[in-house]
Amino acid sequence: MPLKDNRGTEQDGSPSEKFCSLCYKNGSFIDPNITVEQMQETAVKALRQKHWPNFLAKMAAGRIPKLERWKT
């Protein structure tokens, strides 16, 4: 999810510099047990609701495994 208008929030309510509103709120992950595949599905659905073309939504979701949350 692009961070520009979709930032999650830190504990103090400030916008997160790293995580979007789909997965991060009040300084913690909304669903800490979600898999990367489930997060990709969630992101595609959210982007499609914002009228993104399907191929762009899937391209964006394809980057999710490279994000800091999913690095092991």
N, C-alpha and C positions, 0 to 999 in steps of 0.2 A: 504494500500500500504506500503510495507516495506520502512522504511526511509533510509536505508543504502545508496542507490544510487538514491533516489527519493525525496530528501528534497525540500520543498518549500523554498521561500526566504523571509527574513525580509525586511523592508523598506530600510535598508542600503546595501542590496544585500547579506548579510551573510545568510548561510543556517539556516533554521528553525530547532529548536530542537524538535518541537512538531508536525508539520504538513507536509504533503507530497505535491509534486508538482501538484497533481491532484486537490487539493482544495485551495492551499495557494500560493500567489505570491505578492511580494512587500509589505509584512506586512498586507495583508488582504485576506479574503476569495474570491476566484474567483467567486463563485456563492453563495452568502450568503443565498439565499432562497431555495437551493436544500434540498430535504428531505433525511433522512438517507437511505431510500430505493433506491432513485435515486443514491445516492453516492455509495451504495453497487453495483448497476448495473454498474456504471462507473468503479469501481475498478475491478470487474470481467472481464469486457471487456479489460481493460488495462493489467491486468495480463495474460489473454489469449493471447493477442498480444505479450507478452514476452515469450510465449510458456509454460506457467504454465499449468499443468493438470487442467481440469475443477473442480475436487473435491477440489484441494488445493486452487484454486482461490476463490471458494465459502466459504471454511473454513476461509480464510483470511478476506474476506468481512464480514463474520459473526461477526468478532470482532469490526467492525466499530461502532456499537452503544455504545460500552464501551469506546470509545476514548473521550478525553477532549472536543472536539467540540460539541459532542452530549449530554453531561451531562447537566441536567437541575436542 
